[in-house]
Amino acid sequence: MRKFSKTFSVAAFALALTLAGCSAPGTTASTGSAGAASSTQMVTAASISEDTHYDADDLAWDAATEVAVTLKDAATAADNAAGVKVDGETVTITAAGTYRLSGTLSDGKVVIAAGEEDVVRVILDGVTLTSSTGSPFIVQSANEAVVFLEEGTTNAVTDAATYADQGTDSPNAALYSMADLTVAGAGSLEVNGQYNDGIVSKDGLVLAAGNVTVKATDDGIRGKDYAVLLDGTYQVTAGGDGFKSDNDTDDGRGWLLVNGGKLAINAGDDGVKAQNQLVITNGSVTVSESSEGLESQHIAISGGTVTVTATDDGVNASGGAATATQGGAGMGGRPGGGETVGDYSVDVSGGSLTINSEGDGLDSNGNAAISGGTVVVNGPESNGNGALDVNGELAVSGGTVAAAGSAGMAVAPGTSSTQSGVQVTFASIVPAGSTVQLAGADGKLVATFVTTKATGSLVLSSPGIEAGQQYTVYTGGTAKVESGLGEGSLEGATELGTVTAGEYTQGHGPGGR
């Protein structure tokens, strides 16, 4: 098993998503006036086996080589135990191989202390591990540790509420690894992080499968160099961040990829967070509670279904080690000039993104681009924030966008956009649950939207809206929607007035009509 460098292979990470205003991994780029663009290579699923420790071959082995370890208080037994040491309630695995664990330790721990080139597979086959002094599952050393959840089994690890060893480099999670860590298998695992975190890898982390529930006092699941979800169902309840990658030292590290599976997060702080890049290409991500739903220097969504609820920003491109310049171009309906435009970006090219935020909905401290997919923002009711907040240029070239929120900080697509849309600023607040519809000169509906909150402003963009054409805005009628957007009829609707597509001006709309 090879050990990987701490930088991206640019060739392997062939361009998957081009982000406006980004730099290549490990570099910093200045962004001048809004709309200026450079490109970056974002992480992709195709190159996971080349640029992480993960190798699907590590999930296959000869059952005849397994070492059986039966956990039992004061009576743990190991067959063919050349690589296993039992000292009281501590079981230490010291060599490469495949170890099948079953049974219970009510106050003990399993430790992997293998060689730096060793791949150690631990099959959890109906295991309950609990410790009253620290972490019950620790990977001290190995090239890679694989935790494999046997199909049809239920497993659990619970750490102590207070650790005896609280040193800087000491374990601080119920399942803790100093080496690359893979979680796989079709079984179930319950992780109770009572002291600090739930699952932690101080190197790379790949979640390849499993039905895993994590409850943690602080962070739920944390990788350092990278954190990847390929498949499985992961439910996280965390007092801190839900799922994150936090390497802020090595160039090109600190990235997170969701390429499948189901991720459900209830977080006291941020839902899904990465230092450098956060990429969602497939699967389902639901952040039901958070301070900020998704946060990273660069955020890209090209597929999957993403739903976030946040008390602050829903999607926030910020943080990282980015340079910043003063942008001079306007930002759609928001006055331009004097805004700090940094090396940050949000790019949506596919999939479905639904945001419910009390702060800004979709927020980039640099540029943002929407070229495909569906973006629905149920933004703030307060005028101090906006459904869309982009310091640089918001370029819309495809997809469907519906961004509802307060009118005080309304931002609309910028001048580089090739797909048109309308901006509606209501004369009085539209209540939550209201149907807002847009019809062309021929009377045909081009958009039906149902508000989730009280709304003062609405931005709509879709392929069916033509620049320069006049559209009539209605409230009421009937609607059948999913995530706020859908189909409707104008039966019983009230006409508010007209708007012209492409005219994005603060306060523009049907007004008092």
Secondary structure, 3 states (H helix, E strand, C coil): CCCCCCCCCCCCCCCCCCCCCCCCCCCCCCCCCCCCCCCCCCCCHHHHHHHCCCCHHHHCCCHHHCEEEEECCCCCEECCHHHEEEECCEEEECCCEEEEEEEEECCCEEEEECCCCCEEEEEEEEEEEECCCCCCEEEEECCEEEEEECCCCEEEEECCCCCCCCCCCCCCEEEEECCEEEEEECCEEEEEECCCEEEEECCEEEECCCEEEEEECCCCEEECCEEEECCCEEEEEECCCCEEECCCCCCCCCEEEEEEEEEEEEECCCCEEECCEEEEEEEEEEEEECCCCEEECEEEECCCEEEEEECCCCEEECCCCCCEEEECCCECCECCCCEEEECCEEEEEEEEEEEEECCCCEEECCEEEEEEEEEEEECCCCCCCCCEEECCCEEEEEEEEEEEECCCCCCCCCCCCCCCEEEEEEEEEECCCCEEEEECCCCCEEEEEECCCCEEEEEEECCCCCCCCEEEEEECCEEEEECCEEEEECCCCEEEEEEECCCCCCCCCCECC
